[in-house]
Amino acid sequence: MTERYSRPESTPPTARRVACRALVMTALSYRGKVELDTTWREREKEVQRIQGFVRDLGMESEAEPGERDLLGRELGRLTQREAVNMSWLIEGVGVLAWGLGRYTLPPHDEGVEPRDLADSLAFLTPTARDVLARATLVSKDEVSLYREIAFAVHWRMVEWRLRPTACDLMALAGRLPWMDEEAIRRLPLVDGDLSIHGRPIAACSEVDRNRCASIAIERHRAAIWLLGEEKVFSEIVPNT
């Protein structure tokens, strides 16, 4: 019998800090979107609105130095890569909002709906103060299970990129000590392999696989932080 892998003990962040980080990351993601949408006439005002929101709620302390730099830049001062990377943070926000019990996280192959997610956190509204003040978290057991699910999806996407062949995830889970069998059982499988939009990964388009892989990275990173395995969000490298 395979000896199961046990992750080290961790201390999760407080509910208030999770709410604060979720709002900071939403601000970063939205700031990236504003930079990318060159057709929007009110972009400059919206940048100022984002900056004022973070400042008025006193969230600068949660924002890391690099994040404060990005949020503080004027319109047109972000590179394309910076703006795109910032916009993808919204997938991690989905995990944090789920951890706060405020959002139903979509399946691994569906991106979050940014507007609904922002509304769940009262982003850019005075009610965000209540979100911070009254924040609560789901149980650590729920977070631990989701962290294993996020790991499994991310692992499969990386494994496909390295070795693009079909595999039986349940059979692998019985042999690989770091793969959680309960997490695999929670995944949608087709012919034993991870499915994307109802099709086995081998039958999916490269576009769908790449998008799923990008979602997986962001959600895995957020799950690691939410469980408390790493303290500094920007330093998390979600290894598989």
Backbone as CSV, one residue per row, in Angstrom:
resi,resn,N_x,N_y,N_z,CA_x,CA_y,CA_z,C_x,C_y,C_z
1,MET,0.845,-1.198,0.000,0.000,0.000,0.000,0.885,1.253,0.000
2,THR,0.519,2.228,-0.842,1.314,3.450,-0.948,1.140,4.322,0.293
3,GLU,2.247,4.772,0.848,2.176,5.668,1.991,1.778,7.059,1.503
4,ARG,0.720,7.620,2.086,0.206,8.896,1.628,1.106,10.049,2.069
5,TYR,1.195,11.031,1.207,1.983,12.237,1.491,1.204,13.142,2.446
6,SER,1.874,13.695,3.425,1.228,14.591,4.381,1.870,15.969,4.280
7,ARG,1.054,16.980,4.004,1.577,18.335,3.892,1.877,18.878,5.288
8,PRO,2.866,19.757,5.390,3.236,20.305,6.705,2.103,21.133,7.304
9,GLU,2.101,21.247,8.630,1.097,22.060,9.306,1.225,23.514,8.862
10,SER,0.100,24.188,8.793,0.109,25.577,8.349,-0.853,26.391,9.209
11,THR,-0.650,27.689,9.218,-1.528,28.601,9.947,-2.223,29.508,8.940
12,PRO,-3.513,29.302,8.699,-4.219,30.111,7.701,-4.299,31.577,8.105
13,PRO,-4.404,32.471,7.139,-4.595,33.883,7.445,-5.965,34.106,8.086
14,THR,-6.128,35.213,8.781,-7.419,35.534,9.381,-8.444,35.834,8.295
15,ALA,-9.706,35.753,8.670,-10.777,36.027,7.713,-10.678,37.458,7.194
16,ARG,-10.398,38.392,8.086,-10.282,39.789,7.650,-9.150,39.955,6.647
17,ARG,-8.030,39.276,6.897,-6.914,39.419,5.957,-7.257,38.791,4.610
18,VAL,-7.981,37.683,4.617,-8.400,37.072,3.356,-9.281,38.044,2.579
19,ALA,-10.214,38.687,3.276,-11.091,39.654,2.621,-10.295,40.829,2.068
20,CYS,-9.326,41.298,2.843,-8.498,42.412,2.407,-7.669,42.030,1.184
21,ARG,-7.061,40.839,1.217,-6.272,40.394,0.059,-7.158,40.202,-1.160
22,ALA,-8.352,39.681,-0.968,-9.264,39.498,-2.095,-9.592,40.834,-2.746
23,LEU,-9.820,41.859,-1.931,-10.150,43.178,-2.476,-8.938,43.832,-3.143
24,VAL,-7.767,43.662,-2.564,-6.551,44.197,-3.183,-6.313,43.534,-4.537
25,MET,-6.472,42.219,-4.599,-6.263,41.513,-5.862,-7.336,41.867,-6.884
26,THR,-8.552,42.115,-6.418,-9.594,42.564,-7.337,-9.226,43.922,-7.913
27,ALA,-8.704,44.806,-7.056,-8.267,46.121,-7.525,-7.154,45.989,-8.566
28,LEU,-6.210,45.110,-8.320,-5.117,44.888,-9.273,-5.643,44.338,-10.596
29,SER,-6.531,43.354,-10.506,-7.082,42.750,-11.717,-7.864,43.773,-12.535
30,TYR,-8.678,44.553,-11.846,-9.484,45.561,-12.535,-8.587,46.647,-13.128
31,ARG,-7.547,47.009,-12.400,-6.602,48.007,-12.911,-5.957,47.509,-14.205
32,GLY,-5.616,46.221,-14.246,-5.061,45.654,-15.470,-6.055,45.699,-16.616
33,LYS,-7.311,45.403,-16.312,-8.354,45.426,-17.342,-8.545,46.831,-17.890
34,VAL,-8.546,47.833,-17.010,-8.701,49.222,-17.446,-7.563,49.608,-18.386
35,GLU,-6.350,49.183,-18.054,-5.198,49.497,-18.902,-5.343,48.883,-20.292
36,LEU,-5.901,47.672,-20.352,-5.992,46.949,-21.623,-7.125,47.441,-22.508
37,ASP,-8.159,48.014,-21.911,-9.331,48.441,-22.676,-9.136,49.873,-23.179
38,THR,-8.495,49.996,-24.321,-8.143,51.317,-24.845,-9.335,52.057,-25.441
39,THR,-10.486,51.406,-25.548,-11.677,52.063,-26.110,-12.505,52.780,-25.044
40,TRP,-12.158,52.605,-23.788,-12.947,53.134,-22.681,-12.583,54.593,-22.439
41,ARG,-13.543,55.489,-22.562,-13.283,56.921,-22.446,-13.001,57.366,-21.011
42,GLU,-13.583,56.659,-20.045,-13.465,57.072,-18.638,-12.346,56.351,-17.899
43,ARG,-11.380,55.858,-18.629,-10.342,55.039,-18.003,-9.562,55.794,-16.926
44,GLU,-9.196,57.016,-17.199,-8.387,57.758,-16.235,-9.136,57.971,-14.922
45,LYS,-10.416,58.296,-15.012,-11.222,58.454,-13.806,-11.342,57.137,-13.054
46,GLU,-11.432,56.038,-13.813,-11.570,54.734,-13.168,-10.298,54.340,-12.445
47,VAL,-9.156,54.664,-12.999,-7.880,54.411,-12.315,-7.847,55.161,-10.988
48,GLN,-8.248,56.416,-10.991,-8.285,57.210,-9.765,-9.284,56.640,-8.765
49,ARG,-10.375,56.122,-9.287,-11.395,55.510,-8.420,-10.843,54.268,-7.729
50,ILE,-10.118,53.443,-8.455,-9.509,52.243,-7.876,-8.516,52.640,-6.790
51,GLN,-7.655,53.594,-7.097,-6.644,54.037,-6.136,-7.297,54.601,-4.875
52,GLY,-8.353,55.381,-5.049,-9.052,55.946,-3.902,-9.721,54.886,-3.055
53,PHE,-10.252,53.849,-3.688,-10.911,52.755,-2.962,-9.916,52.048,-2.049
54,VAL,-8.760,51.694,-2.581,-7.743,51.010,-1.783,-7.269,51.905,-0.639
55,ARG,-7.063,53.157,-0.928,-6.586,54.099,0.089,-7.643,54.338,1.175
56,ASP,-8.900,54.562,0.773,-9.949,54.902,1.733,-10.254,53.753,2.691
57,LEU,-10.069,52.503,2.232,-10.308,51.360,3.104,-9.064,50.968,3.893
58,GLY,-7.978,51.717,3.721,-6.764,51.437,4.472,-6.137,50.104,4.134
59,MET,-6.182,49.721,2.860,-5.693,48.399,2.462,-4.268,48.423,1.925
60,GLU,-3.599,49.583,2.013,-2.225,49.643,1.506,-1.306,48.679,2.234
61,SER,-1.606,48.399,3.509,-0.742,47.513,4.287,-0.804,46.073,3.790
62,GLU,-1.934,45.666,3.214,-2.034,44.317,2.655,-1.354,44.247,1.297
63,ALA,-1.412,45.327,0.541,-0.753,45.346,-0.762,0.759,45.268,-0.578
64,GLU,1.399,44.371,-1.290,2.844,44.238,-1.231,3.495,45.414,-1.965
65,PRO,4.787,45.670,-1.718,5.436,46.818,-2.371,5.250,46.852,-3.888
66,GLY,5.420,45.711,-4.520,5.245,45.661,-5.969,3.814,45.931,-6.382
67,GLU,2.866,45.471,-5.568,1.458,45.713,-5.860,1.107,47.184,-5.687
68,ARG,1.660,47.803,-4.645,1.420,49.238,-4.442,1.966,50.044,-5.611
69,ASP,3.098,49.619,-6.121,3.681,50.299,-7.276,2.756,50.208,-8.486
70,LEU,2.237,49.017,-8.755,1.349,48.824,-9.898,0.061,49.626,-9.744
71,LEU,-0.504,49.599,-8.544,-1.756,50.321,-8.311,-1.551,51.835,-8.372
72,GLY,-0.369,52.288,-8.031,-0.122,53.718,-7.980,0.240,54.340,-9.314
73,ARG,0.479,53.535,-10.323,0.889,54.087,-11.613,-0.267,54.757,-12.345
74,GLU,0.073,55.782,-13.078,-0.915,56.484,-13.878,-1.306,55.638,-15.089
75,LEU,-2.436,55.965,-15.671,-2.897,55.274,-16.871,-1.843,55.368,-17.967
76,GLY,-1.576,54.229,-18.615,-0.592,54.187,-19.684,0.795,53.819,-19.221
77,ARG,0.967,53.631,-17.899,2.291,53.333,-17.352,2.509,51.854,-17.057
78,LEU,1.527,51.036,-17.374,1.695,49.589,-17.224,2.101,48.990,-18.564
79,THR,2.983,48.002,-18.526,3.292,47.281,-19.758,2.160,46.323,-20.080
80,GLN,2.131,45.862,-21.305,1.114,44.897,-21.712,1.179,43.646,-20.851
81,ARG,2.385,43.156,-20.607,2.542,41.942,-19.807,2.053,42.157,-18.373
82,GLU,2.408,43.292,-17.793,1.951,43.591,-16.433,0.431,43.623,-16.368
83,ALA,-0.193,44.285,-17.320,-1.649,44.404,-17.323,-2.328,43.051,-17.497
84,VAL,-1.795,42.220,-18.375,-2.377,40.887,-18.589,-2.217,40.039,-17.338
85,ASN,-1.025,40.041,-16.752,-0.798,39.268,-15.531,-1.719,39.726,-14.402
86,MET,-1.919,41.024,-14.290,-2.810,41.562,-13.261,-4.242,41.106,-13.495
87,SER,-4.675,41.106,-14.732,-6.057,40.716,-15.024,-6.329,39.269,-14.654
88,TRP,-5.303,38.416,-14.772,-5.489,36.997,-14.449,-5.632,36.748,-12.946
89,LEU,-5.253,37.711,-12.121,-5.375,37.541,-10.670,-6.818,37.297,-10.236
90,ILE,-7.775,37.647,-11.084,-9.177,37.495,-10.711,-9.529,36.038,-10.445
91,GLU,-8.814,35.095,-11.063,-9.082,33.675,-10.796,-8.693,33.312,-9.364
92,GLY,-7.622,33.892,-8.863,-7.255,33.679,-7.465,-8.246,34.329,-6.528
93,VAL,-8.764,35.483,-6.929,-9.795,36.145,-6.121,-10.997,35.232,-5.947
94,GLY,-11.344,34.493,-7.001,-12.466,33.560,-6.902,-12.289,32.558,-5.780
95,VAL,-11.071,32.056,-5.628,-10.780,31.097,-4.557,-10.921,31.758,-3.196
96,LEU,-10.392,32.979,-3.051,-10.475,33.675,-1.773,-11.920,34.019,-1.424
97,ALA,-12.695,34.472,-2.422,-14.108,34.787,-2.171,-14.885,33.528,-1.820
98,TRP,-14.529,32.413,-2.442,-15.136,31.118,-2.067,-14.786,30.795,-0.614
99,GLY,-13.522,31.004,-0.241,-13.092,30.734,1.129,-13.815,31.594,2.151
100,LEU,-14.271,32.763,1.714,-15.044,33.644,2.591,-16.533,33.294,2.585
101,GLY,-16.904,32.292,1.794,-18.301,31.890,1.707,-19.167,32.873,0.941
102,ARG,-18.540,33.669,0.064,-19.267,34.716,-0.635,-19.444,34.447,-2.121
103,TYR,-18.871,33.352,-2.609,-18.874,33.121,-4.057,-18.810,31.631,-4.347
104,THR,-19.571,31.200,-5.353,-19.513,29.811,-5.795,-18.485,29.706,-6.907
105,LEU,-17.409,29.011,-6.640,-16.312,28.916,-7.602,-16.723,28.046,-8.792
106,PRO,-16.551,28.537,-10.013,-16.885,27.721,-11.187,-15.972,26.499,-11.298
107,PRO,-16.341,25.540,-12.133,-15.474,24.371,-12.352,-14.100,24.784,-12.879
108,HIS,-13.190,23.840,-12.858,-11.798,24.109,-13.237,-11.643,24.597,-14.669
109,ASP,-12.617,24.306,-15.532,-12.505,24.671,-16.944,-13.355,25.888,-17.315
110,GLU,-13.856,26.591,-16.295,-14.635,27.806,-16.530,-14.035,28.954,-15.722
111,GLY,-13.796,30.060,-16.377,-13.291,31.224,-15.674,-14.365,31.865,-14.811
112,VAL,-13.957,32.618,-13.822,-14.903,33.335,-12.980,-15.571,34.431,-13.800
113,GLU,-16.723,34.904,-13.342,-17.388,36.057,-13.957,-16.954,37.286,-13.153
114,PRO,-16.060,38.106,-13.704,-15.462,39.191,-12.915,-16.469,40.132,-12.265
115,ARG,-17.522,40.488,-12.967,-18.480,41.429,-12.381,-19.195,40.807,-11.189
116,ASP,-19.672,39.571,-11.342,-20.352,38.898,-10.233,-19.417,38.729,-9.043
117,LEU,-18.178,38.388,-9.336,-17.200,38.185,-8.273,-16.925,39.491,-7.540
118,ALA,-16.728,40.565,-8.295,-16.498,41.870,-7.670,-17.693,42.289,-6.825
119,ASP,-18.892,42.030,-7.328,-20.097,42.378,-6.564,-20.183,41.583,-5.265
120,SER,-19.739,40.333,-5.285,-19.801,39.503,-4.074,-18.927,40.062,-2.962
121,LEU,-17.936,40.864,-3.342,-17.012,41.473,-2.375,-17.313,42.952,-2.159
122,ALA,-18.380,43.435,-2.789,-18.769,44.846,-2.702,-17.635,45.762,-3.162
123,PHE,-16.907,45.333,-4.159,-15.769,46.091,-4.678,-16.216,47.455,-5.186
124,LEU,-15.459,48.487,-4.833,-15.698,49.877,-5.221,-16.986,50.459,-4.630
125,THR,-17.458,49.872,-3.533,-18.637,50.401,-2.846,-18.324,50.571,-1.357
126,PRO,-19.071,51.428,-0.667,-18.854,51.594,0.780,-19.113,50.318,1.571
127,THR,-19.940,49.422,1.017,-20.274,48.181,1.717,-19.055,47.278,1.898
128,ALA,-17.992,47.541,1.153,-16.772,46.740,1.305,-16.247,46.794,2.731
129,ARG,-16.529,47.877,3.445,-16.110,47.966,4.850,-16.767,46.857,5.679
130,ASP,-18.019,46.563,5.373,-18.716,45.489,6.076,-18.141,44.130,5.710
131,VAL,-17.739,43.981,4.454,-17.106,42.726,4.030,-15.854,42.467,4.862
132,LEU,-15.070,43.505,5.086,-13.861,43.375,5.906,-14.198,43.120,7.370
133,ALA,-15.183,43.844,7.892,-15.495,43.778,9.325,-16.166,42.474,9.720
134,ARG,-16.937,41.886,8.816,-17.733,40.710,9.158,-17.251,39.431,8.467
135,ALA,-16.043,39.441,7.996,-15.534,38.292,7.238,-15.467,37.032,8.088
136,THR,-15.860,35.920,7.488,-15.720,34.604,8.098,-15.198,33.646,7.034
137,LEU,-14.624,32.542,7.471,-14.036,31.580,6.550,-14.740,30.231,6.618
138,VAL,-14.703,29.507,5.507,-15.146,28.116,5.530,-14.134,27.333,6.360
139,SER,-14.438,26.080,6.641,-13.570,25.296,7.521,-12.217,25.007,6.875
140,LYS,-11.229,24.784,7.721,-9.893,24.452,7.219,-9.918,23.148,6.435
141,ASP,-10.779,22.207,6.837,-10.888,20.947,6.097,-11.357,21.192,4.671
142,GLU,-12.313,22.108,4.502,-12.797,22.434,3.154,-11.689,23.064,2.321
143,VAL,-10.935,23.963,2.935,-9.838,24.608,2.223,-8.769,23.579,1.856
144,SER,-8.465,22.670,2.784,-7.452,21.643,2.532,-7.844,20.758,1.349
145,LEU,-9.120,20.365,1.304,-9.575,19.543,0.191,-9.497,20.318,-1.114
146,TYR,-9.936,21.568,-1.088,-9.866,22.340,-2.330,-8.423,22.537,-2.775
147,ARG,-7.523,22.729,-1.825,-6.112,22.883,-2.182,-5.605,21.642,-2.925
148,GLU,-6.051,20.447,-2.496,-5.656,19.210,-3.174,-6.290,19.113,-4.558
149,ILE,-7.526,19.577,-4.681,-8.189,19.580,-5.990,-7.448,20.512,-6.946
150,ALA,-7.120,21.711,-6.458,-6.398,22.675,-7.285,-5.035,22.124,-7.703
151,PHE,-4.361,21.452,-6.766,-3.076,20.829,-7.088,-3.247,19.780,-8.179
152,ALA,-4.268,18.931,-8.051,-4.465,17.840,-9.005,-4.713,18.373,-10.414
153,VAL,-5.545,19.404,-10.521,-5.825,19.989,-11.839,-4.550,20.600,-12.418
154,HIS,-3.845,21.372,-11.601,-2.607,21.996,-12.069,-1.593,20.932,-12.473
155,TRP,-1.443,19.890,-11.663,-0.508,18.810,-11.979,-0.839,18.188,-13.331
156,ARG,-2.128,17.942,-13.558,-2.516,17.293,-14.824,-2.218,18.183,-16.020
157,MET,-2.432,19.486,-15.876,-2.157,20.402,-16.987,-0.662,20.471,-17.279
158,VAL,0.157,20.482,-16.236,1.606,20.493,-16.437,2.073,19.165,-17.025
159,GLU,1.529,18.075,-16.510,1.903,16.749,-17.014,1.565,16.611,-18.492
160,TRP,0.418,17.144,-18.887,0.045,17.082,-20.312,1.050,17.843,-21.171
161,ARG,1.449,19.020,-20.693,2.411,19.813,-21.460,3.744,19.076,-21.618
162,LEU,4.166,18.364,-20.567,5.429,17.639,-20.622,5.317,16.329,-21.381
163,ARG,4.203,15.624,-21.175,3.973,14.328,-21.801,2.523,14.283,-22.299
164,PRO,2.255,14.761,-23.510,0.891,14.880,-24.023,0.255,13.542,-24.407
165,THR,-0.029,12.724,-23.396,-0.705,11.446,-23.600,-1.801,11.298,-22.544
166,ALA,-2.810,10.502,-22.870,-3.905,10.255,-21.931,-3.393,9.463,-20.736
167,CYS,-4.079,9.629,-19.596,-3.714,8.850,-18.418,-4.948,8.604,-17.558
168,ASP,-4.864,7.629,-16.681,-5.944,7.299,-15.751,-5.588,7.920,-14.409
169,LEU,-6.258,9.017,-14.069,-5.905,9.740,-12.856,-6.177,8.937,-11.594
170,MET,-7.255,8.196,-11.571,-7.555,7.408,-10.378,-6.497,6.340,-10.149
171,ALA,-6.048,5.723,-11.221,-4.996,4.714,-11.085,-3.700,5.355,-10.603
172,LEU,-3.406,6.544,-11.114,-2.204,7.252,-10.675,-2.288,7.642,-9.208
173,ALA,-3.475,8.068,-8.786,-3.648,8.493,-7.399,-3.333,7.365,-6.429
174,GLY,-3.551,6.131,-6.867,-3.238,5.000,-6.007,-1.765,4.719,-5.906
175,ARG,-0.975,5.292,-6.835,0.462,5.011,-6.851,1.323,6.191,-6.420
176,LEU,0.796,7.412,-6.610,1.581,8.608,-6.302,1.206,9.134,-4.924
177,PRO,2.139,9.134,-3.976,1.799,9.510,-2.596,1.335,10.949,-2.437
178,TRP,1.695,11.837,-3.365,1.315,13.242,-3.224,-0.027,13.566,-3.889
179,MET,-0.668,12.556,-4.491,-1.950,12.778,-5.156,-3.085,12.297,-4.245
180,ASP,-3.993,13.189,-3.907,-5.088,12.883,-2.995,-6.233,12.203,-3.746
181,GLU,-6.592,11.003,-3.329,-7.623,10.248,-4.046,-8.993,10.906,-3.943
182,GLU,-9.307,11.487,-2.797,-10.592,12.166,-2.646,-10.679,13.353,-3.597
183,ALA,-9.581,14.064,-3.760,-9.559,15.197,-4.688,-9.819,14.731,-6.117
184,ILE,-9.218,13.618,-6.501,-9.428,13.082,-7.847,-10.887,12.690,-8.047
185,ARG,-11.478,12.113,-7.027,-12.894,11.721,-7.132,-13.808,12.920,-7.327
186,ARG,-13.380,14.090,-6.888,-14.199,15.295,-7.038,-14.074,15.917,-8.433
187,LEU,-13.133,15.447,-9.232,-12.917,16.018,-10.559,-13.794,15.336,-11.604
188,PRO,-14.221,16.063,-12.637,-14.947,15.442,-13.750,-13.957,14.682,-14.638
189,LEU,-14.146,13.391,-14.733,-13.245,12.551,-15.517,-13.994,11.927,-16.697
190,VAL,-13.286,11.751,-17.791,-13.797,11.026,-18.952,-12.752,9.991,-19.329
191,ASP,-13.144,8.747,-19.337,-12.197,7.647,-19.582,-11.036,7.700,-18.599
192,GLY,-11.325,8.139,-17.374,-10.322,8.168,-16.325,-9.460,9.416,-16.298
193,ASP,-9.529,10.224,-17.358,-8.669,11.406,-17.447,-9.477,12.674,-17.181
194,LEU,-8.772,13.750,-16.855,-9.420,15.031,-16.612,-10.152,15.490,-17.863
195,SER,-11.367,15.978,-17.669,-12.127,16.478,-18.807,-12.127,18.000,-18.823
196,ILE,-12.237,18.548,-20.007,-12.382,19.983,-20.215,-13.607,20.177,-21.094
197,HIS,-14.617,20.825,-20.542,-15.885,21.017,-21.241,-16.476,19.686,-21.728
198,GLY,-16.362,18.676,-20.875,-16.981,17.392,-21.158,-16.197,16.467,-22.062
199,ARG,-15.005,16.859,-22.447,-14.176,16.020,-23.329,-12.857,15.704,-22.629
200,PRO,-12.314,14.510,-22.845,-11.015,14.199,-22.229,-9.958,15.177,-22.718
201,ILE,-8.999,15.449,-21.885,-8.001,16.464,-22.186,-7.323,16.238,-23.530
202,ALA,-7.140,14.970,-23.911,-6.465,14.671,-25.180,-7.294,15.081,-26.386
203,ALA,-8.601,15.211,-26.220,-9.489,15.538,-27.344,-9.823,17.023,-27.403
204,CYS,-9.253,17.811,-26.502,-9.581,19.235,-26.435,-8.642,20.058,-27.312
205,SER,-9.074,21.264,-27.629,-8.241,22.159,-28.416,-7.112,22.711,-27.564
206,GLU,-6.052,23.143,-28.223,-4.929,23.735,-27.508,-5.363,25.016,-26.795
207,VAL,-6.274,25.751,-27.408,-6.781,26.979,-26.790,-7.453,26.668,-25.462
208,ASP,-8.314,25.648,-25.437,-9.010,25.281,-24.206,-8.041,24.767,-23.150
209,ARG,-7.056,23.990,-23.585,-6.074,23.478,-22.626,-5.253,24.608,-22.028
210,ASN,-4.841,25.550,-22.853,-4.033,26.665,-22.349,-4.828,27.526,-21.372
211,ARG,-6.088,27.772,-21.692,-6.910,28.584,-20.794,-7.118,27.858,-19.464
212,CYS,-7.377,26.564,-19.527,-7.562,25.777,-18.314,-6.276,25.779,-17.479
213,ALA,-5.137,25.703,-18.141,-3.859,25.710,-17.433,-3.635,27.047,-16.728
214,SER,-3.998,28.151,-17.375,-3.836,29.471,-16.762,-4.737,29.625,-15.546
215,ILE,-5.964,29.141,-15.656,-6.884,29.169,-14.519,-6.321,28.345,-13.371
216,ALA,-5.789,27.174,-13.711,-5.277,26.254,-12.688,-4.140,26.875,-11.891
217,ILE,-3.225,27.562,-12.554,-2.090,28.180,-11.865,-2.568,29.200,-10.832
218,GLU,-3.469,30.078,-11.253,-3.936,31.143,-10.356,-4.724,30.584,-9.181
219,ARG,-5.562,29.598,-9.429,-6.360,29.035,-8.336,-5.502,28.223,-7.382
220,HIS,-4.512,27.516,-7.915,-3.608,26.751,-7.056,-2.825,27.695,-6.155
221,ARG,-2.317,28.782,-6.719,-1.566,29.763,-5.929,-2.429,30.324,-4.795
222,ALA,-3.653,30.680,-5.111,-4.543,31.245,-4.095,-4.884,30.228,-3.013
223,ALA,-5.044,28.969,-3.398,-5.360,27.925,-2.424,-4.202,27.716,-1.448
224,ILE,-2.980,27.768,-1.958,-1.799,27.648,-1.105,-1.782,28.764,-0.066
225,TRP,-2.040,29.991,-0.510,-2.039,31.129,0.413,-3.192,31.040,1.401
226,LEU,-4.363,30.657,0.911,-5.544,30.573,1.770,-5.356,29.541,2.878
227,LEU,-4.644,28.483,2.590,-4.388,27.464,3.603,-3.278,27.891,4.563
228,GLY,-2.517,28.902,4.182,-1.453,29.393,5.059,-0.114,28.720,4.858
229,GLU,0.057,28.012,3.743,1.332,27.343,3.490,2.428,28.335,3.133
230,GLU,2.053,29.462,2.563,2.988,30.545,2.247,2.376,31.852,2.723
231,LYS,3.205,32.786,3.139,2.712,34.037,3.719,2.672,35.191,2.724
232,VAL,3.638,35.251,1.802,3.722,36.357,0.847,3.166,35.893,-0.488
233,PHE,2.062,36.463,-0.896,1.344,35.949,-2.063,2.200,35.968,-3.331
234,SER,2.891,37.071,-3.574,3.642,37.202,-4.823,4.822,36.236,-4.905
235,GLU,5.227,35.675,-3.785,6.371,34.758,-3.789,5.952,33.299,-3.970
236,ILE,4.657,33.058,-4.061,4.186,31.677,-4.175,4.427,31.159,-5.586
237,VAL,5.130,30.053,-5.669,5.324,29.344,-6.930,4.615,27.999,-6.777
238,PRO,3.442,27.838,-7.378,2.668,26.608,-7.165,3.260,25.409,-7.912
239,ASN,4.200,24.756,-7.259,4.883,23.614,-7.882,3.966,22.408,-7.971
240,THR,4.234,21.580,-8.950,3.506,20.329,-9.110,4.469,19.151,-9.110
